[in-house]
């Protein structure tokens, strides 16, 4: 269509360049948006050593790493003539195949080349070959209970591990484990998603299809409440909860989430219900159905898409929430901590342990991402209904 | 296990109570004013006057208690001071005076203004760009979805993700944060980005922009698709180039939607808490109002100043609240 207006020459070329520019820029933008998350995901499958020695983007490649290994213990020494000898293989326990350099002191881990001979502190010498075979010799017997510590620098092939996930989820000895927090988060979000829906649905129906004075005003109030910052509610409600004996706990956080979620729920559902065909409702009324019957048998099933939209919103919001949980749920014992709160705590206490942080974060991100990818249709629909007017 | 049971019981009790309330209250109305018999007409009218309020009552009660009442209570608390040993004492505007004497408060105000200027503009701008670019290509939907994905990630999760991007190692070690790796590759020196005053605000804002752009994209893309074809075809016939079509034909037609996206993100920005709390906790001059308030409430235990700062947030939100309500009323008519 547009080609004919670019003049007689170079039309096709110009268009092609533009198309390529579009593809390229979109590609670049997508890359920019996805790569940070990818970095964390990859890191969660790497060991602490790998993370701290190379950037996550180098995970698919072999990397030079310094590994700490031990020779066999002195109990394995044999006597050859007047020499005491320990022999063995250093690379057996590692993934590496070739040694680039080695050392016996943590202050100079690459002091020797393969084939060099070094003094051992307790007396005697050691030599390490490129293939990892070593030989220790001494004129006196080797003593002590453990083998000699050796640092080897070697190319280690890429390796991903599930160990971090096992440690963070299934290791009972791990005080930082996420399994308790995971179930706590689940305990918070499911009731906090289900309960507001029903309450909101009835109200939305009344606001959409029942005639009564003050209806328009009520809708306006709900639109206003939609943007009231929940920061305002923190102290008064905490005071209220403490005053009436709910205290800090699940009940409090469920009620708070219900209250905070209602404006959006009513707004979304009312807009959707108001758009349902008038005939259906009028006919049912003429046929003598009560409002309750109309609501339960007709409106509720027809409103499924809007109900699903809100449910997804509320689930994501309660699952990802930190502030409400910190104020209304988590008490001094920390037994009821949720994942977001625990991750923040880990950022403070284990800030450098990326294998722990990355895994913890991904455990908490996984469920929302699954919901996002499988229910995207409803999420987008809800967003559009909630804001475009 | 006990916990799962408790949650399940709550759902059942909650749902049961809701259904029971709605069902029984409606039944009651039908029994008191039966829609038949001698007074059928009058009874139906009466029942119809009452029934909407039966449907509305639980929602209105919860809204009033959890959102309406706190607004006034916070206002009241901001004018009081807690007396040691219990009770409150009227202090007028002293909390506000105390707050405005604090450097940290003004730092939070300044930073919030910066956030307000940068984040909505950048998110909406990127959103518009992505929406337009993905409109014409075949894999546009997938691209949109991937850019939309951070929307599902919690602010805390995003904070971890970006802390890894900003990670800094001593100069003689290999950098594991992408930003510093890039800087070093280009010949620069690694920086601890989150501790550089003033500029660190922008590194925090980037996280929210990254999250909100997808939201802007989805909505603006729908708006772009809603533009009548004829207007664009007419422009093409008149010889407009793609840039003119975008800026002079398309953007003016979705101006209303752009405004809605802008204000929605503005509200999010005013309430931003988790990102700052998790990444810097307001250190290195990155304080924002919501985190300042949290600090006052739960660390300093100063309910007076905490409430006063909550009221400041409310006042900042108020213009948008009024604008939204007026739009909604216009639409109802």
Interface residues (C-beta under 8 A of the other chain):
Chain A: X1 X2 X5 X18 X19 X22 X23 X25 X26 X29 X30 X33 X34 X35 X36 X37 X39 X40 X43 X51 X52 X53 X54 X55 X56 X57 X183 X184 X186 X187 X190 X191 X194 X195 X198 X199 X200 X202 X203 X205 X206 X207 X210 X211 X212 X215 X216 X218 X219 X220 X222 X223 X224 X225 X226 X227 X228 X229 X230 X231 X232 X233 X234 X235 X236 X237 X239 X240 X250 X251 X254 X255 X256 X258 X259 X260 X262 X263 X266 X290 X291 X292 X295 X316 X319 X320 X321 X322 X323 X326 X327 X340 X343 X344 X347 X354 X357 X358 X360 X361 X364 X365 X368 X369 X371 X372 X373 X376 X379 X380 X383 X384 X387 X388 X389
Chain B: X3 X4 X6 X7 X10 X11 X14 X15 X18 X19 X22 X23 X26 X30 X48 X49 X51 X52 X53 X55 X56 X58 X59 X60 X62 X63 X65 X66 X67 X68 X69 X70 X71 X73 X74 X77 X126 X129 X130 X133 X134 X136 X137 X139 X140 X143 X145 X146 X147 X148 X149 X150 X151 X152 X153 X154 X155 X156 X157 X159 X160 X161 X162 X163 X164 X165 X167 X174 X175 X176 X177 X178 X181 X210 X213 X214 X215 X218 X219 X222 X223 X233 X236 X237 X239 X242 X257 X260 X261 X264 X267 X270 X271 X273 X274 X277 X278 X290 X293 X294 X297 X298 X303 X306 X307 X310 X311 X313 X314 X317 X320 X321 X324 X325 X327 X328 X329 X331 X332
